[in-house]
Amino acid sequence: MSEILIRNAARVVTMDAGRTEVEGGDVLIRGGVIAAVGQGLATRGTVVEAQGCVVTPGLVNTHHHLYQTLTRAVPGGQDALLFGWLKTLYPIWARFGPEEMRVSALTGLAELALSGCTMTSDHLYLYPNGARLDDTIDAAREIGLRFHPTRGAMSIGTSAGGLPPDSLVEAEPAILKDMERVVDAFHDSAEGAMVRVGLAPCSPFSVSRDLMREAALLARDKGVMLHTHLAENDEDIAYSLAQFGCRPGQYAEDLGWTGADVWHAHCVKLDGSEIDLFARTGTGVAHCPCSNCRLGSGIAPVRAMRDAGVKVALGVDGSASNDAGNLIAEARTAMLLQRVARGADAMSAREALEIATLGGARVLGRSDCGALEPGKRADIAVWDLSGIEAAGAWDPVAALVLCGPTRVRDLFVEGRQVVRDQRLTTIDLDHAVAAQNALVRRLMQ
């Protein structure tokens, strides 16, 4: 069985139960699994020298819309709140097809990999012109990241009081049928799985109560997870109160959308009772700090959530509202926002890194990932702190979040090297970027 030894790192950050950090540490990979962590390890296999580097578990992204990498910095949506931003972009997204979905996913996944991400979810909730979830799964297999795609949906268009145009909504029986198809075709429940599928009706303002309820029943029948947007901004809360007569947390609970198999994106406006509900039920949260800043949604109560015992992870969100897909930068922003809201001691750099790694694995239900300890999957990021970003840093682990770098040197997923010396090993990135830009020019015309 092949072995890889990452040797003599300045610091190995394990994220084990004791949050152990090993100075001058080594990590031994055998057959896609971590075999040992310590000092002075040996191998007859491949050796990766890591002097001057911090080695961490791979980062985990729990909320993305990969198709949006084709719509960064779109005029008309740059300075809008959530609902206005959506109304600007819906007509553009309606012109997408399978090629746009696949190429945008390839680009977005490449960007995540270069920022240290080894596992990501994706929330795809529109399927124009023959596009399918399969298009993004193909892209993830080519890049080599561990992938949690979710079959999203919108079923209530403007003519029925919803936000999306009628051209982008689907009939609910067809949605449920395709949800069942993709789970049967792609979901892998085994330890070490590279693809796990979730079900993800888009939001309370774009699907019916019936679809939310039926999707929850289907997910539990199939043993897969549930995901949606919730309590993202004040408009979201107002819509829930006006349409459902309750706050988003109660709406979710009434429809079966709480539990350890559920995670919600954003949750910027959760109140104390909703935080307690999520803690009590084991419901997870994907915190998207940069997107929340960009859309003016507010600062999510992450400190209060974590203190209450809510599982919190990070998400970059779509590149139409971020506009980047850099997960280590997201960790820094999460830390800074909590300090703005609660004071300089509200969140440490190490806690932000924990949320970005172990926190993400827990929210996605992956007990086999998120830490560097024997038996866990070999999803590993190697960060070179010898450059200008961290020059002068006294604490290399804190420096990774406080200073940088924001680009990983080496990245391993299931023991396979996906990034080497800051370059992807699995695809021709220049070709992917050229294809992306050609599609953008076509959309603009």
N, C-alpha and C positions, 0 to 999 in steps of 0.2 A: 504494500500500500504506500503511495507516494506521501512524502513529508515536505513541509516548508517550515523553516525556522526563522522567525522575525527576532533578530538578536541585538542585545545591548542598547535598548531604547533608553533615552533619558528618563522616561517615566511610562510605565504601563498602568493605565487606569482601568481597573477590572470591572467596576460596578457590581461586584459580588455583594453578599449580604453585609459584609463589614466595610464595604467601599474601599477595599485594599488598593493601594498604589505601590507599585514595585519599581524602585529606582534601579537603573541599570538592568532592566527586566527583559525577559525573553518570552515569546509565545510560540508554542509548537503546534502546528496544524497537521493532522493526519486524516486523510480521506474525507476532507470537507468539514471536520469537527475539530474543536480545540482539544488537544491531547494533554497539554501541560502549560502552566504559567509559572514563571519563577526566574531564577538567575542561574547562569552557567549551564543551560540546557544544551544538548548536542543532537546532531542528526547526520545521517548519511545522504539526506536529500538536499533540496535547494535552500540556500541561506540568503536572507534579505537583511542587510545591515541597516540598523536604525539609530545609529549614533546621532544625537542632537534632535531626536524625534520624540513626540508623544504618541503613544499607541492607545487607541480607544476602541470600544465597540463601534461598529458601524452605526451611523445616525439613522433614525427611523422617521419617515415623513407620513403623517396620518391623515392629511387632507390635501388634495390637489385636484385640479381640472387640467389635465395635460393638453387637451385640445386648445386651450387658451394661449399656448405659446405662439400661436399665429396672430394673436391680437394684442400685442403689447403697445402701450402708449397710443391708443386709438383716439384721435381727436373727437371731442364731444363726450368722451367718457373719462377724461383725465381728471376732471374736477367735480364729478357728480357723486351724490350719495348712492347707496346700494340700488334702489329701485330705478332711479334715473340712469344709472350706469348700465343696468341690465337692459333697459329699453333701447339704449344706444347700440348695444352689441348683439342683441337677438337677431336683427336682420342680417348681420354679417355671418353669424354662425349658421344661419339657415342655408347658406350657400356652400357649406362644407359637404364633403363626401368621404369615402373610405381613404383616399390618398391623404387628404388633409388630416384626418384622425391619426393615421399611422405616422406620418412625418412629424407632426407636432408632438406626438408622444415620444418619438425617438429623440427629438431635440430636448424636450423637457426632462426625460430620463437621463440623458447624457449630462445635462446641467446638474441634476441632483447627484449623480455619481461623482462628478468633479468636486462637489462640495462635501463629500464624505458620507453620502447616503447609501446604505446597502439594501434597505427595504422601504417600499413606498406603497401607499394606497393611491387609488385614483377614483374620482367621482365623475362618471360620464353619464349625464342625464338627458342628452339630446342625440338623436340618431337620424339626421337628415340625409336624404339622397342615397340610401343604401348603406350608410355607416353602421358598424356593429362594434360591440365590445371586443370582439375578436381582433380588430385592427390594432388596438392598444396592447393586447396580450402578445401579439406577434412582435411588436416593437420591444417590449420588455424582455422577451426571450433573446432577441438579438443583442441588446445591451448587456444582459446578464444580471439585472437586479432582481431581488426577491420582490414579488408583486402581489398586491392585494387590490385588484380592480373591483369596482362595485357597479352593478347594473342599476343605474339611476333611471329616472323617468319624470316626465311632466305630462299631466293629463287634463289640466284645466287651463284653457286658453282665455284670451281677452273676452271672447264672446260669452263666456260662462263666469266672468268675474275674476279670472286669474290674471297673472302678470304676463306670461309668455304669449307670443302670437300663436294663433290657431295652427299655423303651418308647422310649428315645432312640437305640438303635443301629440300623444298617441292614445289610442283606445285602450282602456284598462285591461280588458281580456287579453289583448295582444302583448301588453307589457308583462303581465304575469306569466304568459306562455313563454316569452323569451327569457324571463328571469329563470324559469325552470330549466330551459335549454342550456344557458351558459353555466349554471351550477353543475348540471349533469356532465357537461362537456369538459369543464376546466378545473373545477374545485378539487383540491387535494388536501385532505384532512390529516395526512401523515406528518410525523415529525420531520422537520427539514424541508417541508414543502416549498417549492418555488412559486407556486400560484395558489392563492386562495381567493374565492369569489365571495363578495358580499352583495346584499340587496339595499338599494338606496334611493327611494323616492326623493325627488329633489328638495322639496321644502313644503311647509304648511300652506304657502300661497301659490303653489303650482300643482298640487295633487289633491284628491278627495280624501275624506276620512276613510272611506271604504278601501281605497288603495293602500293607505297607510296600514290599516288593520289587516288586510289580506297579505300584504308583503311580510308583515311580522309573523303571521301564521305560517306562510310558506318558508320563511327563513328558519323557523324553529323546526319545521318538519324536515328540512334538508340539513340542519345542523350548521348553518352559516350565520355570519354576523350582519347587523343592521347599521345603517349610517344615514344621516341627513343633516341639513343645516337647521340650527335652532337659535333663537334669541340673539340674532346677529347685531341688530341696532334698534333704535327707538321705533322706526317704521315697522319693523318686524313685530315688536310688542304690540303696537297699536293695531296692526292687522289681526293678530291673534285675539285681542280683546274684543274687537268689533265683529269678527266673523265667528268666533267660537265661544265668546263669553268667558274666556279664562286665559291665564298666562300660558306661555309655551310649555313650561314644565308639566303643568297639569294636563295639557293637551297630549303631550307625549305619554304620560303615565296612563291616561284613559284608553289610549290606543295600543298599549302593550309595548311602548317604545322606551322602556327602561330595563336595566339588567346588565349583567356582565357581558352579554353578547351584543350590546349596543354602544355606539359612540357617536356623539353629536359634534358638529363643527361650530366653532366660534363661541357661542354661549357668553357673549360679551355682557348681556343684560340679565343674567340669572340673578334672582334675589336669594335671600338667605334660606327660604323654605325650599327653593329649587336646588340649591347647593346641598342641603341636607338630604333631599330626595335622591340625588345622584350618588351621594356618599353611601346612603343606606342600601341602595340597590346595586351598587358596583358599576354604575353607568360611567362610561369614559367621555372625555372631552378632548377635541383636537383644537388647540389654541393656535390662532393664526395672527400673530402680532403685526407683521408688516402689512398684510392686507387690511387689518382693522384700522391701522394708521392711515393707509392710502385712501380708504373710503370714509374716513372720519367716523367710524362706528363706535369708537371708545376703547377703553382699557378693560380687558376681561379681568374678573376678580380671581386671578390665579392663586394669589397668596391665600385667600379665604378658601378656595377650593381645596388646595393641598392640605391646609391646616385641618379641614373637615374630613379628609381622607378620600377625596375624589381623585380618580385616576386622570392625570393630565399629561398630554403629549403635545408635540408641535406639528404644525402643518404650514407649508409655504403658501397654500391656496393657489388659485390659478394665476397665470402670468398676465392676465388682463387686469388684475387687481393687486398685483404685488410690486413691481412687475418682474421681479427676479425669482429664481428658484434655488436659492442658496440656503441650505438648511443650517449651517453653522452660523451664518449671519442672522438667521431667524432666532437662534438661541440667544445671541447677544441682545437682540431687540426685546425679546421676552423679558430678560433680566432687567434691562434699562427701564422698560415700561412699569414694571412692578416697583422699581425704585422711585420713579416719578410719582406714582400713586401713593406709595406707602413709606418712603424713606430709603436711605442708602443701605440699610441692613435688611431690606425686604426680600432680597433674593441674591444668593452668592453665585459666582461663576460656576462652581461645581454643581450646585443644584440645577442651574440651567442646562449644564451638560448631561446631568442625570435625566432630566425631562426629555432631552433630545435623543437619548439612547434607550435606557431601560424603561423610561416612561412610555415611549412609543411602542416598544415590544409588549408591554403589559396591556395597553389600550387595544392593540390588535390581537390580543389573546395568544401571543407567541412566547410561551415559557421556554422555548428552545433557543431564543435569541435575546439580544440586549445586554449581555454581559460576557466578559472574557474569563471563563472558568471551564475546567474540564467537562466535556460532555455537551457544551453549548455549540451551536453551529459557528463555523469560522467566518463570521462577518466582521471584518476588522478594517479600521482606518488608521493609516500611518501619516502623521502630520509633521512636516519638517519645520522646526522652529529656528533654523539657522539663518533665515533671511531677515530682511529689514523690518518686517512687521513686528517681530518679537525681539528685535535687538534691544538689549538692556533689561529684558524681563527677568525677574527674580524667581517667579513661581511659574514653571512651564505649563501646568495644567490650567491655572487661572488665565494665563496668557493666551491660551487657545481661544477662549471666549472673549476676553477683554481686548486683545490686540489683533489676533490672527495667527497664522494665515487663514484665509477663507477658501483656500483650494487645497485639496488633499494631495499628498505625494503618491501614496500607494493605497489601493483599495482592494480588499478581498471579499468575495461573496461566495459562501459555501466552499471556501478554500481556493476558489478560482480568482486569479488576479485580473480585475476589470480595469484598474488604473495603475499605470507604472510610470513613475517620474512625471506625474501631472498630465499624462496623456492616456486617453482611452485605448485599451488593447483590443476591443471587440468590434468597433465600427470605425469607419473613416469619418471623423468628425467634420472635416472640411466639406466633404461631399454632403453630409446631412445638413449643414448650415446653408450650403448653396441651394439644396432642394427646398429648404424652409423659406428662404428669401424669394425664390422663384414663385412659390405658392402665394406669398404675401403680395407680390407685385400683381399676380393674377386677380387676387381678391380686391385689391385697391382699384383695379380697372373696372 
